[in-house]
Amino acid sequence: MIPVSRRTLLAGTSALAAAPLIRPARAQTPVIKLGVLNDQSGIYSDDTGMTSVACVRQAVEDFKAEGFKVEVVYADHQNKPDIGSNIVRQWLDREGVDAVVDAPTSSVALAINQICRDKNKVHLNSGAATTDLTGSQCTPNTIHWTYDTYMLSKSTGGAVVKSGGDSWYFITADYAFGQQLQRDTAKVVQASGGKVLGSSAYPFPGTSDFSSFLLQAQASGAKVLGLANSGQDTINCIKQANEFGLKMRIAALLFYNSNVHGLGQEMSRGMVMTESFYWDLNDRTRAFMKRLLSQKPKQYPNMVQAGCYGVTLHYLKAVASLGVAAAKADGRAAVARMKEMPTDDDAFGKGQIRADGRKLHPSYLFEAKAPGENKGEWDLLKLVATTPPEEAFKPLSEGGCSLVK
């Protein structure tokens, strides 16, 4: 037996005390990260903004993920493609974002659409209107959920022409959305036997005085003023037209229940608009609204904001079906699974997603109620007509998407 000195014993004890404790590694819960990109401070902030973020969070809460966590971040793209692109690159390269949600402003949407494709991540678009997202610039990484310029022009434009508005003058936001909305609506007008007597394009963003454009519109002799814009631009145009006593029927081609609330019933009365969601449409939309109000009191969503809910919920269902690891590794696979699965949620009901990424659901033509017709502050619209899903959007054969065989 080898004798052990007291010094050796103490040294051994000290070494044991200094040694790190070795514990079995704990498996980390996988995370799906969603980035909500929209206008938080400009002309579209009321139409998207924090209510879109609240709708995404509501989808996460309703989904009740098992086996993985869902994180939500958001940012303001300021309606500028370069800023939006930089945010998305940072999200995807450094911050682990798996899917970009909302992305209004068509020029921004088209810019980030290519980034998501190149990096094989997911683009869940609700806010942009351009049909190019499911047409010439479609990608296997993109879902276009809520609406587009074809839907708006066919429903709102077609209704105005049928009611006698057969001559038009457009005031148009001079970027992808406004230009395409004018072109699509002009086709509807002309196909119905009407005429386009002129148009004025204005710089976007940054224009607030529309007086010169309104005077040109009135001088044209057209019956209808077509507003190929949205958000605060549309509201400013309508207010200034009323101040000038413009003797034209106003067709606001992209107008929401939230805009009617902001503009007021007196000025909005009788205006027609097209949405694919309205909070008081049926029992399911009212149930969704009730849940949302618990986190966003007094803010009733429009179709774009509700679309953020619907597309997020369906994406999370696809992630669960595919498997978190596979969905994070391959955005194309996640989108393909979304297309395979039928859609169903409280905001839009049952539907499906086509091969080009276009989500199909009905579109609804509404008329703004006059003061006294409403039963509450947000009881603003009455349903005029419904267009079924297969007729609401451009036929698959006419879109020009390379994914369509």
C-alpha positions as CSV (number, residue, x, y, z in Angstrom):
1,M,0.0,0.0,0.0
2,I,1.4,3.4,-1.0
3,P,1.2,5.9,1.8
4,V,-0.8,9.1,1.0
5,S,0.4,12.3,2.6
6,R,-2.0,14.9,3.9
7,R,-0.7,17.4,1.3
8,T,-1.5,15.0,-1.5
9,L,-5.0,14.3,-0.1
10,L,-5.8,18.0,0.1
11,A,-4.5,18.7,-3.4
12,G,-6.7,15.9,-4.8
13,T,-9.8,17.3,-2.9
14,S,-9.1,20.8,-4.3
15,A,-8.9,19.5,-7.9
16,L,-12.2,17.7,-7.5
17,A,-13.8,20.8,-6.2
18,A,-12.5,22.9,-9.1
19,A,-13.6,20.4,-11.8
20,P,-16.8,21.4,-13.7
21,L,-19.9,19.4,-13.0
22,I,-20.9,17.3,-16.1
23,R,-24.6,17.2,-16.6
24,P,-26.4,15.6,-19.6
25,A,-27.2,18.2,-22.3
26,R,-30.9,19.3,-22.3
27,A,-32.5,19.4,-25.7
28,Q,-33.5,22.9,-26.7
29,T,-37.1,23.5,-27.9
30,P,-37.0,24.4,-31.6
31,V,-38.2,27.9,-32.5
32,I,-40.1,29.2,-35.6
33,K,-39.5,32.9,-35.9
34,L,-41.9,35.2,-37.8
35,G,-40.9,38.7,-39.0
36,V,-43.9,41.1,-39.6
37,L,-42.7,43.7,-42.1
38,N,-45.0,46.7,-42.8
39,D,-45.6,50.4,-42.5
40,Q,-45.4,51.4,-38.8
41,S,-45.2,55.2,-39.2
42,G,-46.4,56.3,-42.7
43,I,-49.5,56.5,-44.8
44,Y,-50.3,52.7,-44.5
45,S,-49.6,52.4,-40.8
46,D,-53.4,52.4,-39.9
47,D,-54.1,49.9,-42.7
48,T,-51.3,47.5,-41.6
49,G,-49.0,48.5,-38.7
50,M,-49.4,47.1,-35.2
51,T,-52.8,45.6,-35.8
52,S,-51.2,43.3,-38.4
53,V,-48.7,42.3,-35.6
54,A,-51.6,41.7,-33.2
55,C,-53.3,39.4,-35.8
56,V,-50.1,37.4,-36.2
57,R,-49.8,37.0,-32.5
58,Q,-53.5,36.0,-32.3
59,A,-52.7,33.2,-34.9
60,V,-49.9,32.0,-32.7
61,E,-52.1,32.0,-29.7
62,D,-54.9,30.2,-31.5
63,F,-52.5,27.6,-33.0
64,K,-51.2,26.5,-29.6
65,A,-47.9,25.0,-30.9
66,E,-46.8,21.7,-29.4
67,G,-43.1,20.7,-29.5
68,F,-41.9,24.1,-30.7
69,K,-42.1,27.8,-29.8
70,V,-43.1,30.7,-32.1
71,E,-41.5,34.1,-31.8
72,V,-42.7,37.2,-33.5
73,V,-40.6,40.3,-34.4
74,Y,-41.6,43.3,-36.4
75,A,-40.1,46.3,-38.3
76,D,-41.1,49.4,-40.2
77,H,-40.0,49.4,-43.9
78,Q,-41.2,53.0,-44.4
79,N,-42.6,52.0,-47.8
80,K,-39.1,51.9,-49.2
81,P,-37.8,48.8,-51.1
82,D,-34.1,49.4,-50.0
83,I,-35.0,49.7,-46.3
84,G,-37.3,46.6,-46.5
85,S,-34.7,44.6,-48.3
86,N,-32.0,45.5,-45.7
87,I,-34.3,44.5,-42.8
88,V,-35.2,41.1,-44.4
89,R,-31.6,40.3,-45.2
90,Q,-30.6,40.9,-41.6
91,W,-33.6,38.9,-40.3
92,L,-32.8,35.9,-42.5
93,D,-29.0,36.0,-42.3
94,R,-28.4,37.0,-38.6
95,E,-31.6,36.7,-36.6
96,G,-33.0,33.4,-37.7
97,V,-36.3,34.5,-39.1
98,D,-38.1,31.7,-41.0
99,A,-41.0,33.6,-42.6
100,V,-41.7,37.2,-43.5
101,V,-45.4,38.2,-43.0
102,D,-47.6,41.1,-44.4
103,A,-45.2,43.3,-46.5
104,P,-47.6,45.9,-47.9
105,T,-46.4,48.3,-50.6
106,S,-45.9,46.3,-53.8
107,S,-42.5,47.7,-54.6
108,V,-41.2,46.5,-51.2
109,A,-43.0,43.1,-51.6
110,L,-41.4,42.4,-55.0
111,A,-38.0,43.3,-53.7
112,I,-38.1,41.0,-50.7
113,N,-39.9,38.3,-52.7
114,Q,-36.6,37.6,-54.5
115,I,-34.6,37.7,-51.3
116,C,-36.8,35.0,-49.7
117,R,-36.5,32.9,-52.8
118,D,-32.7,33.2,-53.0
119,K,-32.3,32.3,-49.3
120,N,-35.0,29.6,-49.4
121,K,-37.2,31.2,-46.7
122,V,-40.9,31.9,-46.7
123,H,-42.8,35.0,-47.9
124,L,-46.3,35.2,-46.5
125,N,-47.8,38.2,-48.2
126,S,-51.1,39.8,-47.1
127,G,-50.6,43.5,-47.7
128,A,-49.3,44.0,-51.3
129,A,-51.7,44.1,-54.2
130,T,-49.6,43.4,-57.2
131,T,-50.6,40.3,-59.2
132,D,-46.9,39.9,-60.2
133,L,-46.4,38.0,-56.9
134,T,-48.4,35.1,-58.5
135,G,-47.6,36.0,-62.1
136,S,-44.3,37.0,-63.7
137,Q,-42.4,37.1,-60.4
138,C,-44.0,34.1,-58.7
139,T,-41.6,31.9,-56.6
140,P,-42.0,28.5,-54.9
141,N,-41.4,30.4,-51.6
142,T,-44.3,32.8,-51.8
143,I,-48.0,32.7,-50.7
144,H,-50.2,35.7,-51.7
145,W,-53.1,35.5,-49.3
146,T,-55.7,38.3,-49.1
147,Y,-56.3,40.3,-52.3
148,D,-54.8,41.8,-55.5
149,T,-55.4,44.4,-58.1
150,Y,-57.4,42.0,-60.3
151,M,-59.8,41.3,-57.5
152,L,-60.3,45.0,-56.7
153,S,-60.7,46.1,-60.3
154,K,-63.2,43.4,-61.2
155,S,-65.3,43.8,-58.1
156,T,-65.3,47.6,-57.4
157,G,-64.5,48.8,-60.9
158,G,-67.0,46.5,-62.4
159,A,-69.8,47.5,-60.0
160,V,-69.3,51.2,-60.7
161,V,-69.4,50.7,-64.4
162,K,-72.5,48.6,-64.2
163,S,-74.2,51.4,-62.2
164,G,-73.6,54.0,-65.0
165,G,-70.0,55.1,-64.3
166,D,-68.8,54.6,-67.9
167,S,-66.2,57.4,-68.1
168,W,-63.2,57.6,-65.8
169,Y,-60.3,59.7,-64.8
170,F,-57.6,58.2,-62.5
171,I,-55.4,59.7,-59.8
172,T,-52.7,57.2,-59.4
173,A,-49.8,56.5,-56.9
174,D,-46.8,56.3,-59.2
175,Y,-45.4,52.9,-58.3
176,A,-46.1,49.3,-59.0
177,F,-49.3,49.0,-57.0
178,G,-51.0,52.2,-58.4
179,Q,-49.9,51.6,-61.9
180,Q,-51.2,48.1,-62.0
181,L,-54.4,48.9,-60.3
182,Q,-55.1,51.6,-62.9
183,R,-54.3,49.3,-65.8
184,D,-56.5,46.5,-64.5
185,T,-59.4,48.8,-63.8
186,A,-59.1,50.5,-67.1
187,K,-59.4,47.1,-68.8
188,V,-62.6,46.4,-66.9
189,V,-64.0,49.8,-67.8
190,Q,-63.1,49.4,-71.5
191,A,-64.3,45.8,-71.7
192,S,-67.7,47.0,-70.4
193,G,-68.0,49.7,-73.1
194,G,-66.7,52.6,-71.0
195,K,-63.9,55.1,-71.6
196,V,-60.8,56.3,-69.8
197,L,-60.6,60.1,-70.4
198,G,-57.2,60.7,-68.6
199,S,-55.1,60.1,-65.6
200,S,-52.6,61.9,-63.2
201,A,-49.7,60.0,-61.6
202,Y,-48.3,61.5,-58.4
203,P,-45.0,60.9,-56.6
204,F,-45.2,58.2,-53.9
205,P,-44.7,58.5,-51.0
206,G,-44.6,62.1,-50.0
207,T,-47.6,63.7,-51.8
208,S,-50.3,65.3,-49.6
209,D,-51.8,68.1,-51.8
210,F,-53.9,66.6,-54.6
211,S,-55.7,69.9,-55.6
212,S,-54.0,70.1,-59.1
213,F,-54.9,66.5,-59.9
214,L,-58.5,67.0,-58.8
215,L,-58.9,70.0,-61.0
216,Q,-57.6,68.1,-64.0
217,A,-60.0,65.3,-63.2
218,Q,-63.0,67.6,-63.1
219,A,-61.9,69.4,-66.3
220,S,-61.8,66.0,-68.1
221,G,-65.6,65.7,-67.9
222,A,-65.4,62.1,-66.7
223,K,-68.2,60.8,-64.5
224,V,-66.0,58.8,-62.2
225,L,-62.8,59.7,-60.3
226,G,-60.9,56.4,-59.9
227,L,-58.4,56.5,-57.0
228,A,-55.6,54.0,-57.7
229,N,-54.0,54.5,-54.3
230,S,-54.7,53.6,-50.7
231,G,-54.3,54.6,-47.1
232,Q,-53.9,58.2,-46.1
233,D,-53.5,59.1,-49.8
234,T,-57.0,58.0,-50.5
235,I,-58.4,59.7,-47.5
236,N,-56.7,63.0,-48.4
237,C,-58.0,62.7,-52.0
238,I,-61.6,62.2,-50.7
239,K,-61.4,65.0,-48.2
240,Q,-60.0,67.5,-50.7
241,A,-62.5,66.4,-53.4
242,N,-65.3,67.2,-50.9
243,E,-63.7,70.6,-50.0
244,F,-63.7,71.5,-53.7
245,G,-67.2,70.3,-54.3
246,L,-66.0,67.9,-57.0
247,K,-69.0,66.8,-59.2
248,M,-67.7,63.3,-59.8
249,R,-68.5,59.9,-58.4
250,I,-65.5,58.7,-56.4
251,A,-64.4,55.1,-56.8
252,A,-61.9,54.3,-54.1
253,L,-60.4,51.1,-55.6
254,L,-58.6,50.0,-52.4
255,F,-60.6,51.1,-49.3
256,Y,-61.2,49.4,-46.0
257,N,-63.8,49.4,-43.2
258,S,-61.0,51.0,-41.1
259,N,-60.8,53.8,-43.7
260,V,-64.6,54.4,-43.4
261,H,-64.2,54.7,-39.7
262,G,-61.3,57.2,-40.0
263,L,-63.0,59.3,-42.7
264,G,-66.4,59.3,-41.1
265,Q,-69.8,58.0,-42.3
266,E,-71.0,61.3,-43.6
267,M,-68.2,61.6,-46.1
268,S,-68.1,57.8,-46.8
269,R,-71.8,57.2,-47.3
270,G,-72.7,55.3,-50.4
271,M,-69.1,54.4,-51.4
272,V,-68.5,50.9,-52.6
273,M,-65.4,48.9,-51.7
274,T,-64.2,45.3,-52.0
275,E,-62.8,43.3,-49.1
276,S,-62.2,39.5,-48.6
277,F,-62.9,39.9,-44.9
278,Y,-65.3,41.9,-42.7
279,W,-65.6,41.4,-39.0
280,D,-69.4,41.2,-39.0
281,L,-69.7,38.8,-42.0
282,N,-70.7,35.6,-40.0
283,D,-70.4,33.9,-36.7
284,R,-66.7,32.8,-37.3
285,T,-65.5,36.4,-38.2
286,R,-67.3,37.7,-35.1
287,A,-65.6,35.1,-32.9
288,F,-62.2,36.0,-34.3
289,M,-62.9,39.6,-33.7
290,K,-63.9,39.0,-30.1
291,R,-60.6,37.2,-29.4
292,L,-58.5,39.9,-31.1
293,L,-60.1,42.7,-29.2
294,S,-58.8,41.3,-26.0
295,Q,-55.2,42.3,-27.1
296,K,-56.0,45.2,-29.4
297,P,-59.0,47.0,-28.0
298,K,-61.1,49.3,-30.2
299,Q,-59.2,48.4,-33.4
300,Y,-61.3,46.3,-35.8
301,P,-59.0,44.8,-38.5
302,N,-59.4,45.2,-42.2
303,M,-58.8,42.4,-44.7
304,V,-55.0,42.9,-44.9
305,Q,-54.7,42.6,-41.1
306,A,-57.0,39.7,-40.9
307,G,-55.0,38.1,-43.8
308,C,-51.9,38.2,-41.5
309,Y,-53.9,36.0,-39.1
310,G,-55.1,33.6,-41.7
311,V,-51.8,33.1,-43.5
312,T,-49.8,32.7,-40.3
313,L,-52.2,30.1,-38.9
314,H,-52.0,28.1,-42.1
315,Y,-48.2,28.3,-42.2
316,L,-47.9,27.0,-38.6
317,K,-50.2,24.1,-39.5
318,A,-47.9,23.3,-42.4
319,V,-44.9,23.5,-40.1
320,A,-46.4,21.0,-37.7
321,S,-47.4,18.7,-40.5
322,L,-44.0,18.8,-42.2
323,G,-41.9,18.9,-39.0
324,V,-40.1,21.9,-37.6
325,A,-36.6,20.9,-38.7
326,A,-37.7,20.3,-42.3
327,A,-39.7,23.5,-42.4
328,K,-36.8,25.6,-41.1
329,A,-34.3,24.0,-43.4
330,D,-36.4,24.3,-46.6
331,G,-38.8,27.2,-47.1
332,R,-39.9,25.7,-50.5
333,A,-41.0,22.5,-48.7
334,A,-43.0,24.5,-46.2
335,V,-44.8,26.4,-48.9
336,A,-45.4,23.2,-50.9
337,R,-47.1,21.7,-47.8
338,M,-49.2,24.9,-47.4
339,K,-50.5,24.3,-51.0
340,E,-51.2,20.7,-50.3
341,M,-53.3,21.4,-47.2
342,P,-56.9,22.9,-47.5
343,T,-57.1,26.2,-45.6
344,D,-59.6,26.9,-42.9
345,D,-59.7,29.7,-40.3
346,D,-62.2,32.0,-38.6
347,A,-61.4,35.1,-40.7
348,F,-61.7,33.6,-44.2
349,G,-63.4,30.2,-43.8
350,K,-62.5,27.2,-46.0
351,G,-60.3,27.6,-49.1
352,Q,-57.2,26.5,-50.9
353,I,-53.9,27.7,-52.4
354,R,-53.2,27.4,-56.1
355,A,-50.0,26.2,-57.7
356,D,-49.0,29.9,-58.3
357,G,-49.3,30.7,-54.5
358,R,-52.6,32.5,-54.8
359,K,-55.0,31.9,-51.9
360,L,-58.6,31.5,-53.1
361,H,-61.6,32.7,-51.2
362,P,-64.7,34.8,-52.1
363,S,-64.5,38.6,-52.4
364,Y,-67.3,40.8,-51.1
365,L,-68.6,44.1,-52.5
366,F,-69.7,46.4,-49.7
367,E,-71.4,49.8,-49.5
368,A,-70.6,52.2,-46.7
369,K,-73.6,52.9,-44.5
370,A,-75.1,56.3,-44.1
371,P,-75.2,57.9,-40.6
372,G,-78.2,56.4,-38.7
373,E,-78.1,53.1,-40.5
374,N,-75.4,51.6,-38.2
375,K,-76.0,49.9,-34.9
376,G,-72.6,50.7,-33.4
377,E,-69.3,52.5,-34.0
378,W,-67.9,49.8,-36.3
379,D,-71.1,48.7,-37.9
380,L,-70.1,50.5,-41.1
381,L,-70.7,48.3,-44.2
382,K,-73.6,46.4,-45.8
383,L,-73.0,43.5,-48.2
384,V,-74.0,44.2,-51.8
385,A,-72.6,41.2,-53.8
386,T,-70.3,38.2,-53.4
387,T,-67.9,36.9,-56.0
388,P,-67.0,33.2,-55.7
389,P,-63.4,32.2,-55.3
390,E,-62.9,30.8,-58.8
391,E,-64.1,34.1,-60.3
392,A,-62.6,36.6,-57.8
393,F,-59.0,36.2,-59.0
394,K,-57.2,36.0,-62.3
395,P,-57.5,32.6,-64.0
396,L,-54.4,30.4,-63.4
397,S,-53.9,30.1,-67.1
398,E,-53.6,33.9,-67.6
399,G,-51.2,34.7,-64.7
400,G,-47.9,33.8,-66.4
401,C,-46.4,32.0,-63.4
402,S,-43.5,29.7,-64.2
403,L,-44.7,27.2,-61.5
404,V,-47.8,26.4,-63.5
405,K,-47.3,23.5,-65.8
